C-alpha cells in the first residue's frame, strides 16, 4: 500500500519536532483515498478499490505522484 502513492523522497518534521517519514505521509494519503472511494462506492470491497488504484497506477506509467487526490479519486471511480 505504501508504494501506491509516491511522494517526494524528502522527510518532514512537524512543528512539534516529531519526525515524519515520507512513507507515513504516503499511507495517510492512501488511507484517505481509499476511505473516500469506499464512501463513494460502497458496493465495492476494499480489495477491489485497491486493485482499481493499482490499475490507475499502471495506466499512468507506474506513478500517481503529481496528481491531486481528487483527480486520482475521479480516475479510479471511472475504472470501478
Steps between C-alpha positions, in 0.01 A plus 500: 500500500783740579627482146167579334529873547850637462596827660821691517789312654540782750410448860330761708495615858174606658496822704512285813842375383372150425664341197256381232633268232375535142353150530275612783382786283434251219291279722296797620421603141427144397274440801314824428459404134369150581260641761362753252460231234329263746252775589440577134478135390369291791418219255873427454723328754819658626700247296313594181569867568870434559514301175339792313758743646776262394351483149499880484862498603583251222313715248690807625842339433550383855459826690223703654716776642409842375131414476259649750317249717173625349634425151612152606157447656323599177720283280473203736122542509495479121693170520262361762 
